[in-house]
Amino acid sequence: MPAPSAVVADIDFSADSFVVARQLIGVRLLVHGVGGTIVETEAYDRTDPASHSFGGPSPRNAAMFGPPACAYVYRSYGLHWCLNFVCREAGHGAGVLIRALEPTDGLATMRQRRGLDDARLLCAGPGRLGQALGIDLSYTGLRLDQPPFQLFAAEPSAQHSVVSGPRIGISKAVEQPWRFGLAGSKFLSRPFRPRG
């Protein structure tokens, strides 16, 4: 099987994770036809002490060191499956956590999986997003340029409305402004604080 294309939805996944994380804002992500517009991401790199790849490859994080434009899935707190997109060249160990979507496709399926009706809360946070999209460990290593994934390029105007700030829920490298979001979106996991 040929290697995955590093370019999907007009994004070059062989670039640095913080570049890819910003460019993913506004991209439409579907998994088995269910999903929506990416409104929040976080970047991680092997040089970053908050990253799963910081300590080098392991059975848990092996997909993060794979080729770019593949999925890396991990379980958070033993409860939630979290979806990441691998960046940089194979062997580097970088990725983007998909933190939130504005749900647009398959809302009935997402509502059933999440057990709630409020569209704003269906995919606001990586654990909620994973549950709404039906993500589990079987998705790790799958290519983003093939089913069940579909990525559609963002409208150019989306990049003019990207805000950034510190990442959430980490205790190392907390000052790194590698969380990105669509300004004013009501589907974010948490609002961005104004910079002082």
C-alpha positions as a Python dict, from the first residue, in 0.01 Angstrom:
ca = {
    (1, 'M'): (0, 0, 0),
    (2, 'P'): (143, 343, -91),
    (3, 'A'): (227, 587, 184),
    (4, 'P'): (-43, 839, 269),
    (5, 'S'): (-34, 1171, 93),
    (6, 'A'): (109, 1433, 328),
    (7, 'V'): (-133, 1688, 179),
    (8, 'V'): (-501, 1645, 267),
    (9, 'A'): (-768, 1918, 237),
    (10, 'D'): (-498, 2161, 118),
    (11, 'I'): (-298, 2111, 439),
    (12, 'D'): (60, 1982, 432),
    (13, 'F'): (74, 1752, 735),
    (14, 'S'): (453, 1724, 704),
    (15, 'A'): (472, 2080, 844),
    (16, 'D'): (522, 2166, 1212),
    (17, 'S'): (227, 2073, 1433),
    (18, 'F'): (160, 2433, 1540),
    (19, 'V'): (130, 2533, 1172),
    (20, 'V'): (-104, 2243, 1095),
    (21, 'A'): (-311, 2308, 1410),
    (22, 'R'): (-381, 2664, 1298),
    (23, 'Q'): (-459, 2560, 939),
    (24, 'L'): (-707, 2293, 1055),
    (25, 'I'): (-943, 2559, 1192),
    (26, 'G'): (-1237, 2570, 951),
    (27, 'V'): (-1165, 2230, 791),
    (28, 'R'): (-1469, 2002, 773),
    (29, 'L'): (-1398, 1660, 928),
    (30, 'L'): (-1625, 1360, 876),
    (31, 'V'): (-1582, 1007, 1013),
    (32, 'H'): (-1821, 763, 844),
    (33, 'G'): (-2016, 1069, 730),
    (34, 'V'): (-2054, 1211, 1083),
    (35, 'G'): (-1881, 1530, 1198),
    (36, 'G'): (-1851, 1899, 1130),
    (37, 'T'): (-1621, 2200, 1113),
    (38, 'I'): (-1305, 2196, 1326),
    (39, 'V'): (-1319, 2497, 1560),
    (40, 'E'): (-1046, 2411, 1817),
    (41, 'T'): (-711, 2231, 1808),
    (42, 'E'): (-391, 2191, 2010),
    (43, 'A'): (-41, 2125, 1877),
    (44, 'Y'): (217, 1888, 2031),
    (45, 'D'): (577, 1807, 1935),
    (46, 'R'): (843, 1564, 2057),
    (47, 'T'): (1049, 1859, 2190),
    (48, 'D'): (749, 1955, 2404),
    (49, 'P'): (738, 1805, 2757),
    (50, 'A'): (355, 1802, 2745),
    (51, 'S'): (356, 1574, 2439),
    (52, 'H'): (302, 1197, 2446),
    (53, 'S'): (604, 1170, 2212),
    (54, 'F'): (845, 1356, 2444),
    (55, 'G'): (988, 1036, 2595),
    (56, 'G'): (1031, 865, 2258),
    (57, 'P'): (835, 586, 2088),
    (58, 'S'): (635, 333, 2289),
    (59, 'P'): (357, 85, 2207),
    (60, 'R'): (100, 346, 2316),
    (61, 'N'): (228, 636, 2104),
    (62, 'A'): (378, 448, 1806),
    (63, 'A'): (129, 597, 1559),
    (64, 'M'): (246, 947, 1655),
    (65, 'F'): (586, 858, 1504),
    (66, 'G'): (430, 722, 1186),
    (67, 'P'): (387, 901, 856),
    (68, 'P'): (207, 1235, 848),
    (69, 'A'): (-166, 1257, 772),
    (70, 'C'): (-261, 955, 982),
    (71, 'A'): (-470, 932, 1299),
    (72, 'Y'): (-330, 885, 1648),
    (73, 'V'): (-589, 786, 1910),
    (74, 'Y'): (-530, 760, 2284),
    (75, 'R'): (-747, 716, 2590),
    (76, 'S'): (-763, 1005, 2836),
    (77, 'Y'): (-810, 929, 3206),
    (78, 'G'): (-910, 574, 3110),
    (79, 'L'): (-1246, 707, 2985),
    (80, 'H'): (-1236, 913, 2667),
    (81, 'W'): (-1092, 838, 2323),
    (82, 'C'): (-911, 1143, 2181),
    (83, 'L'): (-842, 1198, 1810),
    (84, 'N'): (-513, 1343, 1689),
    (85, 'F'): (-364, 1399, 1344),
    (86, 'V'): (4, 1307, 1295),
    (87, 'C'): (237, 1578, 1159),
    (88, 'R'): (598, 1611, 1043),
    (89, 'E'): (802, 1334, 884),
    (90, 'A'): (782, 970, 992),
    (91, 'G'): (989, 917, 1307),
    (92, 'H'): (958, 1275, 1436),
    (93, 'G'): (663, 1241, 1677),
    (94, 'A'): (428, 1539, 1642),
    (95, 'G'): (53, 1575, 1626),
    (96, 'V'): (-257, 1789, 1657),
    (97, 'L'): (-532, 1712, 1907),
    (98, 'I'): (-876, 1783, 1762),
    (99, 'R'): (-1044, 1956, 2057),
    (100, 'A'): (-1382, 2069, 1920),
    (101, 'L'): (-1612, 2068, 1618),
    (102, 'E'): (-1918, 2263, 1518),
    (103, 'P'): (-2142, 1963, 1440),
    (104, 'T'): (-2302, 1975, 1094),
    (105, 'D'): (-2335, 1618, 965),
    (106, 'G'): (-2501, 1321, 1133),
    (107, 'L'): (-2643, 1515, 1427),
    (108, 'A'): (-2895, 1242, 1510),
    (109, 'T'): (-2613, 987, 1533),
    (110, 'M'): (-2404, 1218, 1751),
    (111, 'R'): (-2698, 1292, 1980),
    (112, 'Q'): (-2762, 921, 2022),
    (113, 'R'): (-2396, 846, 2099),
    (114, 'R'): (-2369, 1134, 2344),
    (115, 'G'): (-2713, 1091, 2502),
    (116, 'L'): (-2797, 1460, 2483),
    (117, 'D'): (-2969, 1706, 2252),
    (118, 'D'): (-2769, 2031, 2287),
    (119, 'A'): (-2567, 2067, 1965),
    (120, 'R'): (-2327, 2303, 2142),
    (121, 'L'): (-2213, 2024, 2376),
    (122, 'L'): (-2192, 1737, 2126),
    (123, 'C'): (-1827, 1793, 2027),
    (124, 'A'): (-1704, 2065, 2269),
    (125, 'G'): (-1394, 1895, 2408),
    (126, 'P'): (-1178, 1607, 2284),
    (127, 'G'): (-1355, 1336, 2487),
    (128, 'R'): (-1699, 1451, 2378),
    (129, 'L'): (-1579, 1475, 2019),
    (130, 'G'): (-1437, 1123, 2027),
    (131, 'Q'): (-1764, 983, 2161),
    (132, 'A'): (-1977, 1180, 1913),
    (133, 'L'): (-1769, 1057, 1617),
    (134, 'G'): (-1752, 698, 1743),
    (135, 'I'): (-1372, 705, 1774),
    (136, 'D'): (-1186, 421, 1944),
    (137, 'L'): (-838, 267, 1936),
    (138, 'S'): (-912, 87, 1607),
    (139, 'Y'): (-879, 425, 1428),
    (140, 'T'): (-518, 480, 1531),
    (141, 'G'): (-282, 463, 1234),
    (142, 'L'): (-560, 505, 974),
    (143, 'R'): (-495, 742, 687),
    (144, 'L'): (-674, 1075, 676),
    (145, 'D'): (-695, 1064, 296),
    (146, 'Q'): (-907, 748, 294),
    (147, 'P'): (-1239, 632, 445),
    (148, 'P'): (-1367, 642, 711),
    (149, 'F'): (-1208, 990, 721),
    (150, 'Q'): (-1302, 1276, 495),
    (151, 'L'): (-1145, 1620, 526),
    (152, 'F'): (-1266, 1919, 325),
    (153, 'A'): (-1058, 2235, 287),
    (154, 'A'): (-1151, 2540, 493),
    (155, 'E'): (-1278, 2858, 337),
    (156, 'P'): (-988, 3108, 319),
    (157, 'S'): (-1181, 3347, 547),
    (158, 'A'): (-1157, 3097, 837),
    (159, 'Q'): (-784, 3164, 876),
    (160, 'H'): (-850, 3534, 936),
    (161, 'S'): (-1055, 3448, 1246),
    (162, 'V'): (-812, 3217, 1430),
    (163, 'V'): (-720, 3296, 1789),
    (164, 'S'): (-453, 3125, 1997),
    (165, 'G'): (-363, 3077, 2360),
    (166, 'P'): (-228, 2831, 2619),
    (167, 'R'): (-328, 2467, 2598),
    (168, 'I'): (-576, 2314, 2841),
    (169, 'G'): (-539, 2038, 3101),
    (170, 'I'): (-161, 2006, 3099),
    (171, 'S'): (96, 2071, 3371),
    (172, 'K'): (411, 2111, 3156),
    (173, 'A'): (491, 2376, 2895),
    (174, 'V'): (172, 2555, 2997),
    (175, 'E'): (295, 2887, 2856),
    (176, 'Q'): (313, 2752, 2499),
    (177, 'P'): (35, 2927, 2295),
    (178, 'W'): (-40, 2619, 2085),
    (179, 'R'): (-417, 2606, 2132),
    (180, 'F'): (-604, 2745, 1832),
    (181, 'G'): (-970, 2826, 1784),
    (182, 'L'): (-1226, 2992, 1563),
    (183, 'A'): (-1288, 3336, 1712),
    (184, 'G'): (-1636, 3373, 1855),
    (185, 'S'): (-1741, 3011, 1804),
    (186, 'K'): (-2000, 2890, 2055),
    (187, 'F'): (-1875, 2532, 2002),
    (188, 'L'): (-1533, 2572, 2171),
    (189, 'S'): (-1451, 2353, 2470),
    (190, 'R'): (-1358, 2668, 2663),
    (191, 'P'): (-1344, 3036, 2563),
    (192, 'F'): (-1010, 3197, 2483),
    (193, 'R'): (-898, 3457, 2735),
    (194, 'P'): (-817, 3800, 2591),
    (195, 'R'): (-444, 3866, 2587),
    (196, 'G'): (-338, 4145, 2820),
}
